[in-house]
Amino acid sequence: MTKSFEEIPLTPISDTPSTVNITGLWRVMRPVVDREKCKKCTICWKFCPDVSIKLVDGVPEIDYQYCKGCGICATECPSKCIVMVKEGEQ
């Protein structure tokens, strides 16, 4: 069952994993992966603070239900196959 922000205790770290709290609606920018450019280094997956990147055959797939659009994946990607776009644009 998903909790509202009022139901989550006030602590520096939530007692609930982010996979339980759908946080994708907070996003202003979203990462988009160019699968052709991806070198399958998995750095984006390692740095994602929300565990919203899944690797499918070594290529990242973003789970937009949980991605907050922080851009860490795009910043850390050495092949620059991840770009941040404004939410609602392609």
Steps between C-alpha positions, in 0.01 A plus 500: 500500500640840400527754781445872462779735608302578815508132601877459466680578829708816516854365496811579297458162327161352417414168662344392171703412190439728202367201304188525719454877455423596141703819458506550123238775511758732662706506182552812287774348280528135400788291372476349153736220395643469148539123486728521194759713684494295823828318576337285773737631767221498766627821662153659480352201683769518771448872564119517489391602852141381448571157351282602206735361236470135402754335271359301210780319318736756656307798361326735746123529505353778713202426722326837481268415790797541735746723311507849653697648210810589701725459193778311677479220242546746212785682676690182581449326163841493325350435155236775547226265382263641765364850452260694718188638330224713639206291617234484228753544215659217302 
